[in-house]
Amino acid sequence: MYWNPPTSRILGAVLAMALAGPALATGNSTAEQIRSIIHASAGADGPGCAIGILKRGKPFLTVVDGKADLSTHRQIDADTQFYSASIAKQFTALAVARLVVAGKISLNDDIRKYLPEMPRYQSTVTVYMLLHHTGGIRDMLTLGEFAGYPESSDVSRKEALRLVYAQTETVFPPGSQHRYSNSGYLLLSEIVARASGVSFADYMRAQIFQPLGMTRTWVLEGARTNEANAAHGYAVDGATLKIADTHPYYGGAGGMVLSLRDLAMYDRDIQVNHEVWTPAIAEIMLDPGKLADGSPAARRGVIYAAGLGLNGPWVQHSGAGEGFKNMVAWLPDGRLSVHVLCNSGAVDPAKIAGQVVDVLSSYPSLQPRMPSMAGRYSSLDLPVIYTLEPVDDAKLDVIITRRSAGLGRDRMIRLTRGADGSFAGEGFRIVADDDQNGFTLGDIRGRAGLIHFKRESREP
């Protein structure tokens, strides 16, 4: 039997009292503003969100609104279980970090040391690469679709591992790029199991969830949670909503359930107690990922650490399933933490968290600080120079000039940023490279394919 430290019991009682009070008392203007954010995102009479705001590891404000189950009209509360989606990755990374500190895993280990079923690729894939999404392992969710599984919930853990083990090559040379891969975290969970000698679910329960008092958090083992106070996920289906509990039922990349109250326990340990999240663990978890050439493992202004994104002063990670959308973000100095758990697939949890931070005011924005695309670019396929001049965060001027007489014409077009971060307009579409040192040009109709431009200079 695992011993639960007295500090965790005391902490659980304190947090229970803090979260049990009326979160949305009439007259609480901040809470009402946050409730309006939930309504604007998820609707006023449907699925919703549980939002927790903490300061120095202590609950400051809890806002819960919406239904966990539309058929029974059961409301969401602080103990409602939500599917974690990818915010589970930080817990998988935490398990890896604990085993690294214990000397049972090395970040530089070849993953074949633990997973001999993996092919021997041209270059070694290391544990470090899996943590930072730089190993080039093909994504298991996409592989499942390609293999004919209609839903990710149709694939068992064993089948998902077999699909990944069967890949004869990586997407890119290991260590050369950063590209998000759920497979990497599935493999990390298997490494945890083999290095520890117990199942991944058992390790997480005994070494992380129980010590932190996270009594409503666990790794799924082949089936959806059967708890009475668990939320169904919902997705838009034409003019109606459908139940969308179609997420994977195994751990590693996702495959967890958790509650808002349990996230408060976790945050308390990060900010104050350091029983599981020790200084040695934090050093591994928050180390900015790097590629083999030393450049950052980054995408759209966010550097990937171990199961966490480093967005300027913020530490964060989102999670998305068909019927669940989540976001966890905190400032490492403890000033503020924001947890967003939603059972509507139609919401944008990062946007909700950003709006919550804006309502609270006096805190840094959660909007990623995108590196500027300003500069001169050229391509081997076109006899022109593209000079990019950002007008503001949403507009980009593209000035086309001839490299030599005879081909091309000088022209200026203005593009507008889309929800996916690309810029488009007048038939053009530009997608920046992850390292911001180039971009891909395409036409809206796709007739010319894609043309890659490389940055020549950051000066116009």
N, C-alpha and C positions, 0 to 999 in steps of 0.2 A: 504493500500500500504506500502511495506517495504521501509524504508529510507536507501539509500546507502550512507555511510559516505563519506565525501569529500576526506579523505585520500585514500580510495579505488579507487575513480575516478582518482586522481592524479597518484596513483601507476599504474593503468591500462594504462594510457597514457605513462608513463615512460617505462613500460615493453613492450608496443606495439612498441615503437620506437626501443628498444633494440633488439627485436626479428624480426623486419621487415627488418633489413639490410641483405646484402648478407652473408649468413653463410658459404658459400663454395667458397670464392673468390680464384681465381687461385693464387698459391703461398703460401696459408695457409697450411703448411705441417701438422699441427696437425689435421685440418679439413679433409685433404685428407686421413690421416691415419685412421680416424674414418669412413670416407666414405668407405674405403676399408674393414673395419670390417663389415659394413652393406652388402656390396657386397658379401663378403665371406659367410655370414650367409643366406641372403635372395635372392641372385642372382643379376645380374646387370640390368635385364630388366623385373622386376616383382614387387610384393609387396615389401615393405621396412620398414623403421623405421624413426621415428622422435626422435632425441636425443638432450636433453638439458643439458648443463653443467653450473652450477651456483656457484658463490663464494660470501659468505656473503649475500646471498639472491638476488644477482644481476646476470642477465644473462651474462655469460662469452663467451660461444660459442654455437651456435645452428647448428646442422647438420641434414638436412632432405634429404632423398633420397628414391626413389621408387614410385610406383603408388598406389594411394588410390583406384582406380577403373581401372581394366585392360581393360574393354570393351571400356571405353571412353578415356583411357590413361591420366586421371586426376592425377596430381602429388600430393604427400603428401606435406603439408606445416605446419607451426606452429599452424594453426587454424583447421587443420583436426581433426575431432572427431574420437577417437578410443574407442572400447569397453574396459572398465577398467579391466575386470576379477577381480582377488582377490586383486588388489591394492585398490579396493573399501572398503575393510575391515577396513582400518585405518580411513576412513571417517565415517563408521558406529560406530566404537569405539569412534571417536571424538564426535559424537552425544550423545552417552551414557555418556561420560565423562562430557559434558556440563550439562546434566540433573542430574548427580551426584553432581556436584558443586552447582547446583541450588536447591538441596535438594529434587528432585522429584524421584530419584532412589538411592538405596543403593547397593553397590557392593555385600554386604552379603545377600541381599534379595533372598528368595526362588523365582525362576522364576514363580512359580504357583501364586504368588501374582498378577502378571500381566497377566499370561496365565493359567487360571484355566482349559483350555482344555487339558493341559499336564497331563499325568498319574502321580500318586503319586508313585514315585520309592522308593526302600528300603532306599536310602539315598537322601538327599536334593541336588538338582542342583541349584547353585546360579548364579547370574549375573556375578560374578567374574569368575566362571568356564567357562561360555560361552565365555567370552572375551579371555581367555587363552587356549581354546580348551582342558579343563580338565574335562568336564562334562560327556563325554561318550555318547553324543547324536549321533545317527546314521546319516551318511551323506545323505543329501537330494538328491544329484545328483545320487548317487548309488541307493537309494531307488526308484527314478524315473525310472532308468533302470530296476530294479527288478520288477516294477509295469507294465512294458510293453511299456513305452514311448520311441520311437526310438531316440529322440533328447531332450536335456535339454530345448530347446526352445518350445517344445510341452507342457511343464508343466506350468500351471499358478501359480501365487503366492498363490491363495487360495488352489489349489490342492497340492502344495508343503507343505504348512502348515498342511493340512489334513494328508498327509503321515507321517509327523513328529509327529503330535499329536497321531497318531495311534500306535506308538511304545510302546510296553508293558514293555520293559526293556532297560537298557543302555548297551553299548558294554562292559564297565568295571565299577566297583564301582566309582561313581562320586568323582573326586578329586584325584584318585589314579594313573592316567596316563595322559600323554599329547598325544593326537591324533587329528590331524587336522580334523575339521568337518565344512562343509559349513552350515549345519543346525543350528549350534550355532549362526551364524551371521544372518541368516534369523530370528531366534527367537529374537535376540537383536533388529533387525529393527522393529519387531512387538511390543516389549517392549517400544521402543522409541515412536511409534505411540500412544500406550495406555497411557503412562505416560504424553505425551505432549498434547494429545487431538486432534491432527491433523494427517493426513496421513504421513507416513515416507517420501515420496517424497516431500511433502509440508514443512515438518520440515527441511529437508536438504537444500531445496532451500532458505528458509527464514533465517535460523540460521547459515548456513555455506557458501553456494555458493555465495549468493548475497553480504554478508558482505565482502567477499574476492575478489569480482569482477570477479568471475569465471562464465562468461556469457555463456560459451559453455559446461558447465558441468551440468548434471542433472541425476536423477534416472529414469530409464525406467519404464513405467506403462502399461505393457501388449503388447507392440509392439516395433519393432526396430526403432531407430531414423530415421526421414525422412529428416534430414538436407542435403542440397545439397553437402556440403563439409564434408561428413562422409565417413570413410574408410570402404570398405568391408573387411571381413576377408577371408583369402585364406588358403586352406589345400591341401596337395599333394594327388592326386587321380590317381594312376598309374604313367603314364608319363606326366600327365598334372596337372594343378591347378584347383580347384573348389572353388566357393564361399562358405564360411563356416561362415555364420552369425547365427550359431545354439546355441548361448548362451542364458542363462535365460533372460527374459524380465521383471524382477522385482528385487528390490534392497535388500540389506542386505549383502549377501556374495559376490555379484558382481553386475550386473544389472545397471551399470552406464556407461555413455559416458563422455569423457573429452578430452581436447586438451593439447598439449605441453605448449601453452601460459598460460592456466589456471593452470597447475602444477607449473609454475613459480610464479604465484600469491600465491598459497598455500605455496610454499617454502619460499617466502618472509615473510609471516606471522609467519612461524615457526622460522625463523632465526632472524628477525628484529622487525616486527610490534607488534606481540603478541595480535592482536585484538580478534581473535577467539582462537588461540593457546596460551592461557594465562599460566603463571607459574603454576597455580593450575591444569589446564588441562594437561600440560606437565608431572606433577607428576604422574597422573593417566596413561597417554598414555605410558610412558617410564618405568613404574614399572615392573621389571622382574617377570614373572609369576612363581608361586610356586605350587607344589602339596600339598596335605594335610599333608604329612610328612615333608614338608619344602624343599624338593629337587626341583631343577629348572624344569620348564616346558620347556624342551629343546629337540631338535632333530637335529642330525648331527652338533653339535657344535653351534647351534643358539638357544638362549633363546627367547621364545615368550612373548612379552609384550601385549599391547592392540592393536590388529590389525597390529602389527609391530614386526619384528624380531630384536633381539639385537645380532649382529655378531661382537664381539670384540668392536672396536671403531665405527662401522657402525650401523646405524638404517636403516632397509630395509624391503621391501616386494615385492615379485614377483606376477605376475598374469598370468594365462594360460587358454585360451579357445581353441576350435578347430582351429580357424582362427586368434587368437590374442595372443601375448605374450608380457608381459610388466615387467618393473622393476623400482622401485624407491628406491634410496639409498642416505643417506646423513650422514655427520659427524656432531654431535650435536654442535660442536664449530663453525659451519658455514663455515669452510674452503672450503668445496666442497660438491656439490650435483650433482647427476647424475640421469636423467630421461630417460627411454627408453620405447618408445611405438612402437610396430611393428604389422603389419597386415598380418604376415606370421606365420602359425602354426608350421613351420619347424624350427624356430630359437630357440636359448637358450638365453633368455634375461639376465639372471644372468651372463652368459659367456660374452655376449656383454658388459654389464656394467663393468665387471672385466677387460676386454681388454681396455675399454676406460680409466679406472683409471690407468692402466699400461702405456698407451700412455702418459698420463699427467705427470706421474712419481712423485716421492717425496710424494706420499700419501700411507696410509696403504692399503694392499691388501684386495680385497673384497672376497677372497677365505676364507670360514669358517675355523676357527681354530679347527680342529677336536681333541677331547680328544684322547690321545694315547690308543691303544688297548693292549699295552704291558702288559704281566702278565701271571699268571698260571690260568688255567680254568679246571673245572671238571664237569662231568655229571653223573647223577644216572644211565644212560642207557648204558654207555660204561666204561670198566675197564682201562681207560687210562687218562693221563693228557695231555692237550693241552697247550703248552707254545707259546705265540704269541710274535714275535719280529719284529716290523716294520723295514724294510730296508730303506725306504723313503716314501714319500706320496703315491706312486703308488704300492709299493711292500710290501708283508707281508710274513715273514717266519713262518711256523707252525711246531713246533717240537712235535712229538707224542712220549710219553714215557709210559711204562707200570706202573700201580700202584702196581701190584704184579706179581709174577711169574705165568706163565701158560697161560695167555690170552694177546693178543696184541703183537705188535712188535714196536721197536723204529724206527722212521722214520722222515725225514724232507721233507717238500714240500714248494714250493714258490708259493704264490697266487698273482694275479694282480687285482688292483682296477678297477671296471667297472664304467660306467657312472652313475649307480644308487647308488654308494657308497659301494656295496658289493665287496668281494674279491673272486676270483674264479681261478681254475686251477687244472689239473689232475683229473677232475671229482668232486672236492670239491667246495662247495660254502658256504661262511661265511657271515652272515648279523649281524652287531652289534646291540645290543639293544639300544634304544634311550638314556638310561642313561649310556651306555658304561660299565655297570657292568656285561655284559654277551653277548652271541651271539647265533645265531641259525645256526646249521650245517645242510646242505642238500647236496644231490648229484645232479649233473646236470640233470640226467634223472628222478629224483624224486621217485626212486623205494624204498628208505628207509624212505621216509617221512622226517620229521624234528626232530632234536635232539637239546635240549637246553643245553648250557654250562653256568655255573655261575663262575664269577671271584673268585678265592681263594686268590690271592695276586697280587699286581702290580709289584712285583719283579719276575724276571725269576726263 
